[in-house]
Amino acid sequence: MKFKKYALIVFVSHFSVMSYGQTKKETLNWLKENLKKYVVTADQYSNVSAVKVDECFIIIGYTNENGLEFETALHTKGLSVYKDGFTQTGPALALVNKENKYFDPDEKTVYVREAEPGFLKKVQKYINHLASFCSKN
């Protein structure tokens, strides 16, 4: 009888820990790691790196063929991921040339490669989770 109670307690506690979910820190780390690996840009850009990920923004830096540095700022709220890039239904997506402060909210230069089946859905899930921590508009 004691064994059954013990087994039941272990079983229930195991699933309660597993259902707890991912922490903000784990989500941030996963996105940073995977965006550095799987974000690509339009042909004229290179040297992609996810330079900043927090609960409100994903900022991806890269360089064009002339050596100009750019950053694309993506607000996590209203951000949708698909195989041809990101779409923004919340605050605007922004492309900034760091030297000249060039701004083009309609420029689509950042894309996410499908690393494995279901990867883009997983990226979307993590972005949505992160956005839930953002208190900014």
N, C-alpha and C positions, 0 to 999 in steps of 0.2 A: 504494500500500500504506500509506504514512504517513497519507494522508487517511482511509482506512478505520479505522485505529487511533485517530486523533484523533476521528473521528465517534463511534466506539464509546465512547471515554472520556467525551466530552461527553454522550452519551445516557445512560450508566449514572450518571454523577454527577448529572445533572438529576433522574432518578427517585429516587436515594438521598436527595437533599435534599428532594424533595417528599414522600417517604414518612416523613420524620423525625417529622412530627406537630406539633401545636400546643404551644406552651410554656404554662406556668402563667400567665405574665403576659398572654399573648394571650387565654387563656381567661377570666381575670378581667376584662379590658377588654371583651371581647365580651359577657359576661353583664351587666356594669354598664350598658353602653350599651343593650342590648336590653331588659333588665328595666325601665329607666326609660321606654322607649318603649311597651312592650306589657303591663305589669302594670296591671291594673285592680282595683278593690275593689267590695264590695257598694255598693248605691245610696246609703247614708247616709254613705259615706266619700268624701273627695276629697284633692287635693294629694298624689298618690302620688309617691314617689321611692325608688329603691333606694339606701338610705343607706350600706349596707356590704355588700361581697361579699369573702369570703376563702375559703380552702380548706375551712373547716369550716362556715361560716354565711353565709346570705343574710338580711340584715335589711332589711325594707321598712317605711318610715315613711309615715304618712298621717294625715289629720285628719278627724274626723267633723263632722256638721252643727252641733254645739254648740261646735266649735273645740277639742275635746279631741284631743291627739296620741296616736297609737297606733304600736306597732311590732309586726310579726310576724317572729319569728325562725324560720328554717327551717334545720335541720341538713342539710348536703349529703349525708351518708351516709343511705341509705335514703329519699331524697326522690324522689317520682315526680311528673311533670308531666302533666297532662291538661287538656282544654279547660275544665273546670269548677273548676279549682284545683290544689292540691298535695295529695298524700297522703304521710304520713310513716310508714315502717315501722321506722325507727331511732329515735333520741331524739325526744322529743315536739316537736310544733309549738307555739309559744307566742304568745299575743296579750297585749301589755302596754300598759296605759294609763300613759303616762309620768308623769302627775301623781299618780295614786292607786295605782300599781303593781298594777292589775287584771290578773289572769291567767286566761285561759280556754284551755286546751289543745285544746278541741274546736271553737272558733270558726273558721269557714271564711269569711274575708273577702278573701283575695287570690287573684286569678285571672290567667291569662295568655291574652291574645288570640292567636288564630292569625293571625300577620302575613302568612303565605303558606303554601301547601301544604308540609307537612313541617317547619314552624317549631318546633312543640312537640317533635318528635323531636330536632331539633337542640339545643334548650334542654336536653332530657334528656341528650343526649350530652355537652354541655359541663359540666353539673352532675356527671355521673358522673366525668368526667375530673378535675374540680376536687376531688371527694371522695377521689380516689386520693392526693392530697397531704396529706389531713387525718390527723394522728396522734392526735387526740382521739377519744374514744368517741362 
